[in-house]
């Protein structure tokens, strides 16, 4: 049985990393997907991979006009909207707060948080009609913090709080709101972060060791959890920030 059969899902940042894994998983689960990416090439390549019955959209998720038009295109193409997955996000810069520039701060806030405001603003009425779902890609650092990653951690902590408030606001409309919290996932964004560290050669051992299950996963483990949260199997789950983290939040561990 396909858990998302005939559901229409709009996913931001759906052409790379965790987003691409989720896009592919949603299609495999029977959904129709509107994939938002920042550049035409990645969008075209994704649609070529998943099939022409799906929709690819170039969009800057920090811009109101772009987001509004993206949702309008989705409705025009599919006639409905069952879920929005707010996955687009930036992971850089990797530095303490006092060294973060205004430009870096504003960009992180606009892409990681304001984009959720915009997709909700323009998608709310359609999700209310379908009694749909909103899903965010958060991060475990929003719960436990991370050294030299203050602005990013702040945006992910804000998403965790938004999840709970949005779940309460929209429950009366039958809209569920949840967030997945990866620890480390082997994506292009993570590799960029690794290169920003003082000793990049040691980072990949660190990324393996922080997970109690002993390895740094690919995006498919996050995608599987996302399929569940958007499916009817999760019909009585809302307002949760779900770690999909291999036990990274459980405490310090030693390999001896």
Secondary structure as GFF3:
##gff-version 3
##sequence-region A 1 256
A	DSSP	beta_strand	8	12	.	.	.	ID=ss1
A	DSSP	alpha_helix	17	28	.	.	.	ID=ss2
A	DSSP	beta_strand	32	37	.	.	.	ID=ss3
A	DSSP	alpha_helix	40	50	.	.	.	ID=ss4
A	DSSP	beta_strand	55	58	.	.	.	ID=ss5
A	DSSP	alpha_helix	64	78	.	.	.	ID=ss6
A	DSSP	beta_strand	83	86	.	.	.	ID=ss7
A	DSSP	three_ten_helix	97	99	.	.	.	ID=ss8
A	DSSP	alpha_helix	102	109	.	.	.	ID=ss9
A	DSSP	pi_helix	110	114	.	.	.	ID=ss10
A	DSSP	alpha_helix	115	130	.	.	.	ID=ss11
A	DSSP	beta_strand	133	137	.	.	.	ID=ss12
A	DSSP	alpha_helix	141	144	.	.	.	ID=ss13
A	DSSP	alpha_helix	150	170	.	.	.	ID=ss14
A	DSSP	three_ten_helix	171	173	.	.	.	ID=ss15
A	DSSP	beta_strand	176	182	.	.	.	ID=ss16
A	DSSP	alpha_helix	188	195	.	.	.	ID=ss17
A	DSSP	alpha_helix	200	209	.	.	.	ID=ss18
A	DSSP	alpha_helix	220	230	.	.	.	ID=ss19
A	DSSP	three_ten_helix	232	234	.	.	.	ID=ss20
A	DSSP	beta_strand	241	244	.	.	.	ID=ss21
A	DSSP	three_ten_helix	248	250	.	.	.	ID=ss22
###
